[in-house]
């Protein structure tokens, strides 16, 4: 046999690798088609033919990503053969064995995926790890009884022989010399670069800014269609990532020890400020006042969680540096709270903290993603007959929101596919449909409510990198002031792009509020908006600006007839925990809700404090950071903007604030864990 050059051996391996990937794609296509034909409800899929085609095309991208990642050892061997300048027989043998094992794993996980869906009506998820956490032998016994284990094992044995025969024909050596390549070093280099480039694209799975991941499987408003793109191996990868990210420890004794409380009674007494001898979950609930007017005239309630709505950026606002856009035109009709903190520094964590009153997160990526929590923010509205709707322009597959949000007393969940259906010409970007589309949908829902009260929980996406806001948006002037320019981390071009997106998001919110106020809905619609977290990437924050580094604003529009008789103090300290207690008291009569936050419309604010990441607390005296060794700061100005290290050692007030904040965390954790224990 004629001796091969290194490049010829490399080319031979690449051809084998390509055949291997194509075989894997074929196996996954057959599996996806079988899945569709087995589980599809064709009556429900009527009208979704385009989405089905798209599901298979997106599925191809997932398949290529899995196969290219799994075949990394093979591409490495190809380059080894190139470098060694010969065929290296032992590597060829490994190539064949590894390919056979890989194809067996592909088939095995497609089978697991198939039967997992049959039982759970979802593809492989974090629940699968219960196989190891529950009574494993009992699970094995159930599998033996419920599933065709013997036929599956026989199939796998048959495939071992089939792949051995198949690879014998697939991995035939090249019989002809690639004369064209042999004569041109340039073509050799270009072909190697082409292989590397295409392989990298295959592993990335997407040409956009964001690599292909689970969120890209959400392509339709039909839940079944969204199960089609992801294959068994990628479903397992998502499940493993969810498991690694999960921090839901349901040990109450361990939680209390970490927070340094001897008992839950000790924690409850510290939070509520009076001695409590015995604790049961129900004691953490309270009722809104009885109100005949609210019984007869329930208002619409719209809550918007704005992506990266920075409090600091409001300080930048001026005629020459317009940060608010249309929102500036309605501020006189609203209450703007500036001494306000988000629950967390990340979207999913703040979202979950608001929706289910949890310091533990992410619940959506834990085994408890399907629990309908008693402390859900939407439940009091649901129990009072409201139509509760969750809307986002993003993809519900992100962070398993599609598995978590529908269980939290929302009667309807709408995301990118639904908005695209209603507004096919609506503007969209990397993360989904832009904010203007979300607000248009919210207004249309309220305008067609037919007298029924609505709770709309919206989550925006446009003020997020890569800041690809609609091209047709006409921005107001943005000239960064000199004092802020000195604090920029990036070039002015980069920072301005983010500021323009911030202005756009605020303009969308402002236009929505204006539209509501100028319509009959303005008399009966309460609107609240806040940020999920601050954005810290564009500007430096010195220590004295520590509060503003974390802070987000809270904006409230309350129709005149729903406003309290007392004056609302917009200078009080608060955080996400206080939003829904305020909304319950503004809109619901005799409604039961978790008693963890303050009603910001009440006159009494003596127990106010803001809480960030469950390890930073701030009130009118100062701020304490107890993420590690406690750090104490006191306000150095009357406006509560500048902080300085406390001169008191120990600082008894801030120590007391820290204990109260930890006690709140313990009480919230206790209620969440008890709910999980009761509903498991």
C-alpha positions as CSV (number, residue, x, y, z in Angstrom):
1,X,0.0,0.0,0.0
2,X,1.3,3.4,-1.0
3,X,2.5,5.5,2.0
4,X,0.2,8.4,2.9
5,X,1.4,11.9,3.6
6,X,0.2,13.6,6.8
7,X,-2.3,15.8,4.9
8,X,-3.8,12.8,3.1
9,X,-4.2,11.0,6.4
10,X,-5.8,14.2,7.8
11,X,-8.2,14.4,4.9
12,X,-9.1,10.7,5.2
13,X,-10.0,11.2,9.0
14,X,-12.1,14.3,8.2
15,X,-14.1,12.4,5.6
16,X,-14.7,9.6,8.2
17,X,-15.7,12.2,10.8
18,X,-18.1,13.8,8.3
19,X,-19.7,10.4,7.7
20,X,-20.0,9.8,11.4
21,X,-21.7,13.2,12.0
22,X,-24.1,12.6,9.2
23,X,-25.0,9.2,10.6
24,X,-25.6,10.8,14.0
25,X,-27.8,13.4,12.4
26,X,-29.8,10.6,10.6
27,X,-30.3,8.8,13.9
28,X,-31.5,11.9,15.7
29,X,-33.8,12.9,12.8
30,X,-35.5,9.4,12.9
31,X,-35.8,9.7,16.7
32,X,-37.4,13.2,16.4
33,X,-39.8,12.0,13.7
34,X,-40.7,9.0,15.8
35,X,-41.3,11.2,18.8
36,X,-43.6,13.5,16.7
37,X,-45.6,10.6,15.3
38,X,-46.0,9.0,18.7
39,X,-46.9,11.9,20.9
40,X,-48.4,14.5,18.7
41,X,-52.0,15.6,19.1
42,X,-52.7,16.5,15.5
43,X,-55.8,18.5,16.3
44,X,-53.8,20.8,18.6
45,X,-51.1,21.1,16.0
46,X,-53.5,22.3,13.3
47,X,-52.0,25.5,11.9
48,X,-48.5,24.9,13.3
49,X,-47.0,23.3,10.2
50,X,-44.5,26.1,9.7
51,X,-43.5,25.8,13.4
52,X,-43.0,22.0,13.0
53,X,-40.7,22.6,10.0
54,X,-38.7,25.2,12.0
55,X,-38.5,22.7,15.0
56,X,-36.8,20.2,12.8
57,X,-34.4,22.8,11.4
58,X,-33.5,24.1,14.8
59,X,-33.2,20.5,15.9
60,X,-30.6,20.0,13.3
61,X,-28.6,22.8,14.9
62,X,-28.8,21.1,18.3
63,X,-27.8,17.7,16.7
64,X,-24.8,19.2,15.1
65,X,-23.7,21.0,18.3
66,X,-23.9,17.8,20.3
67,X,-22.1,15.7,17.7
68,X,-19.3,18.2,17.1
69,X,-18.7,18.5,20.8
70,X,-18.9,14.7,21.3
71,X,-16.5,14.2,18.4
72,X,-13.8,16.5,19.7
73,X,-11.4,13.6,20.4
74,X,-11.8,12.6,16.7
75,X,-11.0,16.0,15.3
76,X,-7.9,16.0,17.6
77,X,-6.8,12.6,16.2
78,X,-7.3,14.0,12.7
79,X,-4.8,16.8,13.5
80,X,-2.4,14.3,15.2
81,X,-2.4,12.3,11.9
82,X,-1.6,15.5,10.1
83,X,1.3,16.3,12.4
84,X,2.7,12.8,12.5
85,X,2.8,12.6,8.7
86,X,1.5,9.0,8.5
87,X,-1.6,7.0,9.2
88,X,-0.9,6.0,12.8
89,X,-2.8,2.7,12.9
90,X,-3.6,2.7,16.7
91,X,-5.4,6.1,16.2
92,X,-7.4,4.7,13.4
93,X,-8.6,1.8,15.6
94,X,-9.5,4.3,18.4
95,X,-11.4,6.3,15.9
96,X,-13.6,3.4,15.0
97,X,-14.2,2.2,18.6
98,X,-15.0,5.8,19.9
99,X,-17.4,6.4,17.0
100,X,-19.3,3.1,17.8
101,X,-19.6,4.0,21.5
102,X,-20.7,7.5,20.6
103,X,-23.5,6.3,18.3
104,X,-24.6,3.8,21.0
105,X,-24.9,6.7,23.5
106,X,-26.8,8.8,21.0
107,X,-29.3,5.9,20.5
108,X,-29.5,5.2,24.3
109,X,-30.2,8.8,25.2
110,X,-32.8,9.1,22.5
111,X,-34.6,6.1,23.9
112,X,-34.4,7.5,27.5
113,X,-35.7,10.8,26.2
114,X,-38.6,9.1,24.5
115,X,-39.7,7.2,27.6
116,X,-39.0,10.0,30.0
117,X,-41.4,12.1,28.0
118,X,-44.0,9.4,28.1
119,X,-43.9,9.5,31.9
120,X,-43.2,13.2,32.7
121,X,-44.5,14.9,29.6
122,X,-41.2,16.7,29.3
123,X,-37.9,15.7,27.9
124,X,-35.0,14.7,30.1
125,X,-34.9,17.3,32.9
126,X,-33.3,17.8,36.3
127,X,-35.9,15.4,37.7
128,X,-33.9,12.5,36.2
129,X,-31.4,12.8,39.0
130,X,-34.0,11.6,41.4
131,X,-33.0,8.2,40.1
132,X,-30.0,8.5,42.4
133,X,-31.6,10.5,45.1
134,X,-34.7,8.5,45.7
135,X,-34.9,4.7,46.4
136,X,-32.8,3.6,43.4
137,X,-33.8,0.0,43.6
138,X,-37.5,0.9,43.8
139,X,-37.0,3.1,40.7
140,X,-35.3,0.2,38.9
141,X,-38.1,-2.1,39.8
142,X,-40.6,0.4,38.4
143,X,-38.6,0.7,35.2
144,X,-38.5,-3.1,34.9
145,X,-42.3,-3.3,35.2
146,X,-43.3,-0.3,33.2
147,X,-40.9,-0.2,30.3
148,X,-39.7,-2.8,27.6
149,X,-36.3,-3.2,29.2
150,X,-35.4,-6.5,27.5
151,X,-36.3,-5.4,23.9
152,X,-34.3,-2.2,24.5
153,X,-31.3,-4.2,25.7
154,X,-31.6,-6.5,22.7
155,X,-31.8,-3.5,20.4
156,X,-28.6,-2.1,21.9
157,X,-26.8,-5.5,21.4
158,X,-28.0,-5.6,17.8
159,X,-26.7,-2.1,17.2
160,X,-23.2,-3.0,18.5
161,X,-23.0,-5.6,15.7
162,X,-24.6,-3.2,13.2
163,X,-22.2,-0.4,13.9
164,X,-19.2,-2.7,13.7
165,X,-20.3,-3.8,10.2
166,X,-21.3,-0.2,9.2
167,X,-18.1,1.4,10.3
168,X,-16.2,-1.3,8.5
169,X,-17.6,0.1,5.2
170,X,-17.6,3.8,6.3
171,X,-13.9,3.9,7.3
172,X,-12.4,2.7,4.1
173,X,-9.0,4.3,3.3
174,X,-8.7,6.7,0.5
175,X,-7.8,4.9,-2.7
176,X,-7.0,7.9,-4.8
177,X,-4.4,10.6,-4.1
178,X,-5.8,14.1,-3.7
179,X,-3.5,15.4,-6.5
180,X,-5.0,18.9,-6.4
181,X,-4.2,19.4,-2.7
182,X,-0.8,17.7,-3.1
183,X,0.3,20.3,-5.5
184,X,-0.9,23.4,-3.7
185,X,0.2,24.3,-0.1
186,X,-2.3,27.2,-0.2
187,X,-5.2,24.9,-0.9
188,X,-4.1,22.7,2.0
189,X,-3.9,25.6,4.4
190,X,-7.3,26.9,3.2
191,X,-8.9,23.5,3.5
192,X,-7.6,23.1,7.1
193,X,-8.9,26.6,8.0
194,X,-12.3,25.7,6.5
195,X,-12.5,22.5,8.5
196,X,-11.6,24.4,11.7
197,X,-14.1,27.2,11.0
198,X,-17.0,24.9,10.1
199,X,-16.3,22.8,13.1
200,X,-16.3,25.8,15.4
201,X,-19.6,27.0,14.0
202,X,-21.0,23.5,14.6
203,X,-19.9,23.6,18.2
204,X,-21.3,27.1,18.7
205,X,-24.6,26.1,17.0
206,X,-25.5,29.7,16.2
207,X,-24.2,32.6,14.2
208,X,-25.7,35.1,16.5
209,X,-24.2,36.8,19.6
210,X,-25.5,34.1,21.9
211,X,-24.4,30.4,21.3
212,X,-27.1,27.9,20.9
213,X,-28.7,26.8,24.2
214,X,-31.9,25.7,25.7
215,X,-33.7,29.0,25.2
216,X,-33.5,28.6,21.4
217,X,-35.8,25.6,21.6
218,X,-38.7,27.9,22.4
219,X,-39.8,28.6,18.8
220,X,-43.6,28.3,19.1
221,X,-46.5,29.1,21.4
222,X,-47.4,25.4,21.2
223,X,-45.6,23.7,24.1
224,X,-45.3,20.3,22.3
225,X,-43.6,21.9,19.3
226,X,-41.0,23.3,21.7
227,X,-40.1,19.8,22.9
228,X,-39.0,18.7,19.4
229,X,-35.7,20.5,18.8
230,X,-33.7,19.3,21.8
231,X,-32.2,15.8,21.5
232,X,-31.6,13.4,24.3
233,X,-27.9,14.3,24.9
234,X,-28.5,18.0,24.9
235,X,-31.6,17.6,27.2
236,X,-29.3,15.7,29.6
237,X,-26.7,18.5,29.4
238,X,-29.4,21.1,30.3
239,X,-30.6,18.9,33.2
240,X,-27.0,18.6,34.5
241,X,-26.5,22.4,34.2
242,X,-29.8,23.0,36.1
243,X,-28.6,20.6,38.8
244,X,-25.3,22.3,39.2
245,X,-27.0,25.7,39.4
246,X,-29.6,24.5,41.8
247,X,-29.1,25.8,45.4
248,X,-32.3,24.6,46.9
249,X,-31.4,22.9,50.1
250,X,-34.5,22.0,52.1
251,X,-32.9,21.3,55.4
252,X,-34.5,23.7,57.9
253,X,-32.0,22.9,60.7
254,X,-29.0,23.5,58.4
255,X,-30.6,26.7,57.1
256,X,-31.1,28.0,60.7
257,X,-27.6,27.2,61.7
258,X,-26.2,29.0,58.7
259,X,-28.2,32.1,59.6
260,X,-27.3,31.7,63.3
261,X,-30.8,31.2,64.8
262,X,-31.5,28.5,67.4
263,X,-35.0,27.9,66.1
264,X,-37.6,29.2,63.6
265,X,-39.4,30.8,66.6
266,X,-36.1,32.7,67.4
267,X,-36.0,33.9,63.8
268,X,-39.7,34.9,63.7
269,X,-39.4,36.8,67.0
270,X,-36.4,38.7,65.7
271,X,-38.2,39.7,62.4
272,X,-41.6,40.7,63.8
273,X,-40.3,42.3,66.9
274,X,-42.2,40.4,69.5
275,X,-41.9,37.1,71.3
276,X,-43.3,34.0,69.4
277,X,-43.4,30.7,71.2
278,X,-44.7,28.5,68.5
279,X,-44.5,28.7,64.7
280,X,-46.7,27.2,62.0
281,X,-46.6,28.2,58.3
282,X,-50.0,30.0,58.5
283,X,-48.7,32.5,61.0
284,X,-46.5,34.1,58.2
285,X,-49.7,35.2,56.3
286,X,-51.8,38.2,56.9
287,X,-55.0,39.8,55.3
288,X,-55.6,43.1,53.6
289,X,-58.3,45.2,55.1
290,X,-61.9,44.7,54.1
291,X,-62.9,47.3,51.5
292,X,-66.3,47.5,49.9
293,X,-65.0,49.8,47.1
294,X,-62.4,47.3,46.0
295,X,-64.8,44.4,46.2
296,X,-67.1,46.2,43.7
297,X,-64.3,48.0,41.7
298,X,-61.3,45.7,41.4
299,X,-58.6,47.6,39.4
300,X,-56.4,46.2,36.7
301,X,-52.8,45.7,38.0
302,X,-49.8,45.8,35.7
303,X,-46.4,45.0,37.1
304,X,-43.4,45.3,34.8
305,X,-39.9,43.9,35.7
306,X,-37.6,46.1,33.5
307,X,-34.3,44.7,32.3
308,X,-31.4,46.4,34.0
309,X,-33.4,49.5,35.0
310,X,-30.6,51.4,36.7
311,X,-31.2,54.0,39.5
312,X,-27.9,55.6,38.8
313,X,-28.8,56.3,35.2
314,X,-31.7,58.5,36.4
315,X,-29.0,60.7,38.0
316,X,-27.6,61.2,34.5
317,X,-30.9,62.5,33.1
318,X,-31.0,66.0,31.8
319,X,-32.1,67.9,28.7
320,X,-28.7,67.1,27.0
321,X,-28.4,63.6,28.4
322,X,-31.9,62.2,28.1
323,X,-32.2,58.9,30.0
324,X,-35.9,58.7,30.5
325,X,-37.4,59.4,27.0
326,X,-41.2,59.4,27.1
327,X,-41.1,58.3,30.8
328,X,-40.1,61.9,31.8
329,X,-43.5,63.1,30.5
330,X,-45.5,61.0,33.0
331,X,-43.3,61.2,36.1
332,X,-45.5,64.0,37.6
333,X,-48.4,61.5,37.5
334,X,-46.4,58.8,39.3
335,X,-44.7,58.0,42.5
336,X,-40.9,57.5,42.1
337,X,-39.1,55.7,44.9
338,X,-35.3,56.1,44.7
339,X,-34.2,54.5,48.0
340,X,-34.9,51.1,46.5
341,X,-33.0,47.8,46.1
342,X,-33.6,44.7,43.9
343,X,-33.8,41.3,45.4
344,X,-30.7,40.1,43.5
345,X,-28.1,41.0,41.0
346,X,-29.4,38.6,38.3
347,X,-32.7,38.4,36.4
348,X,-33.8,34.9,37.2
349,X,-33.1,35.3,40.9
350,X,-35.0,38.6,41.2
351,X,-37.8,37.2,39.2
352,X,-38.2,34.2,41.4
353,X,-37.8,36.2,44.6
354,X,-40.7,38.4,43.5
355,X,-42.9,35.6,42.2
356,X,-42.6,33.1,45.0
357,X,-41.0,35.1,47.9
358,X,-37.9,32.9,47.8
359,X,-34.3,33.7,48.9
360,X,-33.4,30.2,47.5
361,X,-32.9,30.3,43.7
362,X,-33.1,29.3,41.0
363,X,-36.2,27.2,41.8
364,X,-36.9,26.9,38.1
365,X,-33.8,24.8,37.6
366,X,-34.3,22.6,40.6
367,X,-36.4,19.5,41.2
368,X,-39.1,21.8,42.6
369,X,-39.7,23.7,39.4
370,X,-43.2,22.2,39.1
371,X,-44.4,23.1,42.6
372,X,-47.2,25.7,42.8
373,X,-46.1,27.7,45.8
374,X,-48.6,29.0,48.3
375,X,-46.6,32.2,48.6
376,X,-46.8,32.9,44.9
377,X,-47.3,36.6,44.2
378,X,-50.1,35.9,41.7
379,X,-52.1,33.7,44.0
380,X,-54.1,36.4,46.0
381,X,-55.2,37.9,42.6
382,X,-56.0,34.4,41.3
383,X,-58.2,33.7,44.3
384,X,-60.1,36.9,43.9
385,X,-61.1,36.1,40.3
386,X,-58.4,38.0,38.4
387,X,-57.2,36.8,35.0
388,X,-53.4,36.6,35.7
389,X,-51.1,36.7,32.7
390,X,-47.3,36.5,32.5
391,X,-45.9,38.2,29.4
392,X,-42.3,38.5,28.1
393,X,-40.8,39.3,24.7
394,X,-38.2,36.7,25.5
395,X,-38.0,32.9,25.2
396,X,-39.8,30.9,27.9
397,X,-37.2,28.1,27.5
398,X,-34.7,30.4,29.2
399,X,-33.9,29.1,32.7
400,X,-36.8,26.7,32.4
401,X,-39.4,29.5,32.9
402,X,-41.8,27.4,30.7
403,X,-41.7,24.7,33.4
404,X,-41.9,27.1,36.4
405,X,-44.0,30.2,35.6
406,X,-47.2,28.3,34.5
407,X,-47.4,26.6,37.9
408,X,-47.4,29.9,39.9
409,X,-51.1,30.8,39.5
410,X,-50.8,32.4,36.1
411,X,-53.8,31.5,33.9
412,X,-51.9,32.4,30.7
413,X,-48.2,32.6,29.8
414,X,-47.2,34.5,26.7
415,X,-43.7,34.8,25.2
416,X,-41.9,35.5,21.9
417,X,-43.9,33.0,19.8
418,X,-47.3,34.4,21.0
419,X,-46.3,38.0,20.5
420,X,-44.9,37.2,17.1
421,X,-48.2,35.6,16.2
422,X,-50.2,38.6,17.2
423,X,-47.7,41.2,15.9
424,X,-45.9,39.5,12.9
425,X,-44.4,42.9,11.9
426,X,-43.2,43.7,15.4
427,X,-39.6,44.5,16.0
428,X,-37.3,41.8,17.4
429,X,-33.7,41.3,18.4
430,X,-31.3,38.8,19.8
431,X,-33.4,38.1,22.9
432,X,-36.8,38.1,21.4
433,X,-39.6,40.7,20.7
434,X,-38.7,44.2,21.7
435,X,-40.3,46.1,24.6
436,X,-42.7,48.1,22.4
437,X,-44.4,44.8,21.4
438,X,-44.8,43.7,25.0
439,X,-46.4,46.9,26.0
440,X,-48.7,46.9,23.0
441,X,-49.9,43.4,23.9
442,X,-50.4,44.5,27.6
443,X,-52.6,47.4,26.4
444,X,-54.6,45.3,24.0
445,X,-55.3,42.8,26.7
446,X,-56.6,45.4,29.1
447,X,-58.6,47.2,26.3
448,X,-60.4,43.9,25.6
449,X,-60.8,42.7,29.2
450,X,-64.6,43.1,29.0
451,X,-64.9,44.3,32.6
452,X,-62.8,41.5,34.1
453,X,-59.9,42.5,36.4
454,X,-56.5,41.6,35.0
455,X,-53.1,41.0,36.6
456,X,-50.4,41.4,34.0
457,X,-46.8,40.5,35.1
458,X,-44.5,41.6,32.3
459,X,-40.7,41.2,31.9
460,X,-38.8,43.3,29.3
461,X,-35.7,42.4,27.4
462,X,-34.5,45.3,25.2
463,X,-32.1,46.9,27.6
464,X,-29.7,44.0,27.4
465,X,-26.5,43.4,25.5
466,X,-26.1,43.5,22.5
467,X,-28.6,46.4,22.7
468,X,-30.0,45.7,19.3
469,X,-33.0,48.1,19.7
470,X,-35.3,48.8,16.7
471,X,-33.5,50.6,13.9
472,X,-36.5,52.9,13.5
473,X,-36.2,54.3,17.1
474,X,-35.5,58.0,17.1
475,X,-33.4,58.6,20.2
476,X,-33.4,61.8,22.3
477,X,-30.1,63.6,22.7
478,X,-27.6,61.7,24.9
479,X,-24.4,63.7,25.8
480,X,-22.6,62.1,28.8
481,X,-21.8,64.7,31.4
482,X,-18.1,65.2,32.3
483,X,-18.5,63.8,35.8
484,X,-19.9,60.6,34.5
485,X,-17.5,60.4,31.6
486,X,-14.6,60.1,34.0
487,X,-16.2,57.0,35.4
488,X,-16.7,55.2,32.1
489,X,-15.2,51.7,31.8
490,X,-15.5,51.5,28.1
491,X,-15.3,53.7,25.0
492,X,-17.9,56.3,24.6
493,X,-19.4,54.5,21.6
494,X,-20.0,51.4,23.7
495,X,-21.5,53.2,26.6
496,X,-23.7,55.3,24.4
497,X,-25.2,52.2,22.8
498,X,-26.2,51.0,26.3
499,X,-27.6,54.4,27.3
500,X,-29.7,54.6,24.1
501,X,-31.2,51.1,24.9
502,X,-32.0,52.3,28.4
503,X,-33.7,55.4,27.0
504,X,-35.6,53.2,24.5
505,X,-36.9,50.9,27.3
506,X,-38.0,53.8,29.4
507,X,-39.7,55.4,26.4
508,X,-41.7,52.2,25.8
509,X,-42.8,52.2,29.5
510,X,-43.6,55.9,29.3
511,X,-45.6,55.5,26.1
512,X,-47.6,52.7,27.8
513,X,-48.4,54.7,30.9
514,X,-49.4,57.7,28.7
515,X,-51.6,55.5,26.6
516,X,-53.3,54.1,29.8
517,X,-53.8,57.5,31.4
518,X,-55.3,59.1,28.3
519,X,-57.8,56.2,27.9
520,X,-60.7,55.1,30.2
521,X,-58.3,52.5,31.6
522,X,-56.4,55.3,33.4
523,X,-59.2,55.4,36.0
524,X,-58.9,51.8,37.0
525,X,-55.3,50.6,36.2
526,X,-52.5,50.5,38.7
527,X,-49.0,50.3,37.0
528,X,-45.8,49.4,38.9
529,X,-42.4,49.1,37.3
530,X,-38.9,48.4,38.7
531,X,-35.6,47.0,37.6
532,X,-34.6,43.4,38.0
533,X,-31.1,44.6,38.9
534,X,-28.8,47.5,38.3
535,X,-26.3,47.5,35.4
536,X,-22.8,47.9,36.6
537,X,-20.7,47.2,33.5
538,X,-20.4,50.8,32.0
539,X,-19.4,53.0,35.0
540,X,-17.2,52.7,38.0
541,X,-18.8,53.0,41.4
542,X,-16.6,54.3,44.3
543,X,-17.3,53.0,47.8
544,X,-19.4,56.0,48.7
545,X,-21.8,55.1,45.9
546,X,-22.2,51.6,47.1
547,X,-26.0,51.9,47.4
548,X,-26.3,53.3,43.9
549,X,-24.2,50.4,42.6
550,X,-27.0,48.1,43.6
551,X,-30.0,50.3,43.4
552,X,-33.0,50.3,41.0
553,X,-36.0,52.7,41.0
554,X,-39.6,51.8,41.8
555,X,-42.2,53.6,39.8
556,X,-46.0,53.6,40.6
557,X,-49.0,55.0,38.8
558,X,-52.1,54.9,41.0
559,X,-55.4,56.2,39.7
560,X,-56.8,59.0,42.0
561,X,-59.7,57.0,43.3
562,X,-57.3,54.1,44.4
563,X,-54.8,56.3,46.2
564,X,-54.6,56.2,50.0
565,X,-55.9,59.2,52.0
566,X,-52.5,59.7,53.6
567,X,-49.5,61.2,51.7
568,X,-47.2,58.6,50.2
569,X,-43.6,58.9,51.4
570,X,-41.4,58.2,48.4
571,X,-38.2,58.6,50.4
572,X,-38.7,55.4,52.5
573,X,-36.3,52.5,52.1
574,X,-37.7,49.4,50.4
575,X,-36.9,46.6,48.0
576,X,-38.6,44.0,45.8
577,X,-40.1,42.3,48.9
578,X,-42.4,45.3,49.4
579,X,-43.9,45.5,45.9
580,X,-46.7,43.0,46.0
581,X,-47.7,43.6,49.6
582,X,-48.3,47.2,48.4
583,X,-50.3,46.0,45.4
584,X,-52.5,43.7,47.5
585,X,-53.5,46.5,49.8
586,X,-54.2,48.9,46.9
587,X,-56.4,46.5,45.0
588,X,-57.7,43.6,47.0
589,X,-60.2,43.3,49.9
590,X,-59.6,40.6,52.6
591,X,-56.9,39.0,50.6
592,X,-54.4,36.5,52.2
593,X,-50.8,37.1,51.4
594,X,-47.3,36.4,52.9
595,X,-46.4,38.9,55.6
596,X,-42.8,39.6,54.6
597,X,-42.9,43.1,53.1
598,X,-44.3,46.5,53.8
599,X,-47.3,48.4,52.2
600,X,-45.4,51.4,50.8
601,X,-48.6,53.4,50.7
602,X,-49.2,53.3,54.5
603,X,-48.1,56.2,56.6
604,X,-46.1,54.2,59.0
605,X,-42.6,53.4,57.7
606,X,-40.6,52.9,61.0
607,X,-39.6,49.3,60.1
608,X,-38.6,50.1,56.5
609,X,-35.4,48.6,55.0
610,X,-34.2,47.5,51.6
611,X,-32.7,44.0,51.1
612,X,-30.3,43.1,48.3
613,X,-29.0,39.6,47.5
614,X,-30.1,38.5,51.0
615,X,-26.8,39.8,52.4
616,X,-27.0,43.6,52.1
617,X,-29.6,45.6,54.0
618,X,-30.1,49.4,54.0
619,X,-32.3,51.8,55.9
620,X,-32.4,55.6,56.7
621,X,-29.4,55.2,59.0
622,X,-27.0,53.3,56.9
623,X,-26.1,50.0,55.1
624,X,-24.7,46.7,56.3
625,X,-23.0,44.2,54.0
626,X,-22.9,40.8,55.7
627,X,-22.0,38.7,52.6
628,X,-18.8,37.7,54.6
629,X,-17.4,39.7,57.5
630,X,-20.0,42.4,58.2
631,X,-19.2,45.9,56.8
632,X,-21.0,48.9,58.2
633,X,-21.7,52.2,56.5
634,X,-23.7,55.3,57.5
635,X,-25.1,58.0,55.2
636,X,-22.9,61.0,54.9
637,X,-25.5,63.2,53.2
638,X,-29.1,64.1,53.8
639,X,-30.2,62.8,50.3
640,X,-29.1,59.2,51.2
641,X,-26.8,58.9,48.3
642,X,-23.3,58.9,49.8
643,X,-22.0,56.3,52.3
644,X,-19.1,56.4,54.6
645,X,-17.7,53.6,56.9
646,X,-19.5,53.7,60.3
647,X,-17.6,55.4,63.1
648,X,-19.4,53.2,65.7
649,X,-17.7,50.0,66.7
650,X,-19.8,48.0,67.2
651,X,-22.6,49.7,65.3
652,X,-25.6,48.5,67.3
653,X,-28.3,49.9,64.9
654,X,-26.8,48.2,61.9
655,X,-26.1,45.0,63.8
656,X,-29.8,45.0,64.7
657,X,-30.7,45.6,61.0
658,X,-28.5,42.7,60.0
659,X,-30.2,40.4,62.5
660,X,-33.6,41.5,61.2
661,X,-32.6,40.9,57.6
662,X,-31.3,37.4,58.4
663,X,-34.5,36.7,60.3
664,X,-36.5,37.6,57.3
665,X,-34.4,35.3,55.2
666,X,-35.0,32.4,57.6
667,X,-38.7,33.0,57.7
668,X,-39.0,33.1,54.0
669,X,-36.9,30.0,53.6
670,X,-38.9,28.2,56.3
671,X,-42.2,28.9,54.5
672,X,-40.8,27.8,51.1
673,X,-39.3,24.6,52.5
674,X,-42.6,23.7,54.3
675,X,-44.5,24.3,51.1
676,X,-42.1,21.9,49.2
677,X,-42.4,19.3,51.9
678,X,-46.2,19.5,51.8
679,X,-46.5,19.2,48.1
680,X,-43.7,16.8,47.2
